[in-house]
Amino acid sequence: VTASSDTELAFAGPLALAQMVRSGEVHPRELVQLYLRRIEALDRR
Amino acid sequence: LGITRNPWNPGRTPGGSSGGSAAAVAAGLVAAATGSDGGGSIRIPAACCGLVGMKPTRGRVSGEPAGAGWLGLSVYGALARTVRDSALMLDAMHGALPADADSLPAFSGRYVDAAGRDPGRLRIALSRKLPVGLLTKVSAQQRDAWERTGALLGALGHDLVHRDPAYGPVAFEFVQTWMRGIYEESLRVPDRSLLAPSTRQMAAAGRYLVPPARRARLLAHRSVTTARILALWDEIDVLVTPGTAMTAIAAEGGYGRSAPLAVNLAGRFTPFTAMFNLTGQPAVAGPAGIGDDRLPLSVQLVGRPGAEDVLCSLAGQIEAAAPWADRRPALANQQ
């Protein structure tokens, strides 16, 4: 998964994310890990 | 905890008090966030960070288990990047519990559906009147953004009028209720010595300037003030004001300043929000373009009590006509 598609996923919003989770396109664990990575990289900036 | 910063420009504030929530949503650190709004604390950070922030009607979202916040001024709501996501959050949050001091008839639809629905032809009032007691100047760019929104609403077929609510001395009533609410909240803090000095000053002001008899009079008078302001909604469906008086101010804001200085600064920056905490009406702040300083401009839509669905529909219509969600702070694209 590339950085830019990661960013798109991070900004997809709860409505789209819920649909992606429901369809199995993305696992909630991946989303939590994505947001934890972004917090690590961007918080305190 | 230090100073919270705005992802659009770390030298500026993300607004407050739900500023950390707003900064996190705007930077893509979370998908959406909850917040609470006792004087603008959802709408102000939404305005500063280019988000949709709705303060629901008092009683729409349960105050449990904490109970009614700040004598009923404070309600829970959400911060999101689009109207539909904001509506989805409200779908997840609304409802009452038996212990709630205030509750509304349940909403049986879905706010997400309302957000995608044509609002029909609405009667809309445009106002940038400042309530008595708030001395500030609305920036030219914020005024232009508000006027552009008005022009867009006209082009969308709504009936526009320039009308001001009869605010009267609502700002004075608000600030007294608010100080007393902070005092009463401070009594529930396990260790008051850990409160910031300005918070302790506000609590002391609430204790001494708003003793129990005055508190009782304020609460008894609230329905009178609310009826006077709400009279305008007999003639209109939605009021449109600027979101804040200007784009986000310096990140330091009132941090470490005395309570009177901090309150004065906040009042000059955010004169359009607190009166609707007193009336308990639903109000939503949303993006209205980007200013020359590359920070989000904003407008606020204020509805009739219980009419969050109308605000969702109208905000959704504005967003569909002038989408904003593809604009993100540059910082958010770095990894």
Interface residues (C-beta under 8 A of the other chain):
Chain A: A3 D6 T7 A10 F11 A12 G13 P14 L15 L17 A18 L31 Y35 R37 R38 I39 A41 L42 D43 R45
Chain B: R5 P7 P10 A24 A27 G28 L29 V30 A31 A32 A80 R81 T82 R84 D85 L88 M89 V112 A325 R328 L331 A332 N333 Q334 Q335
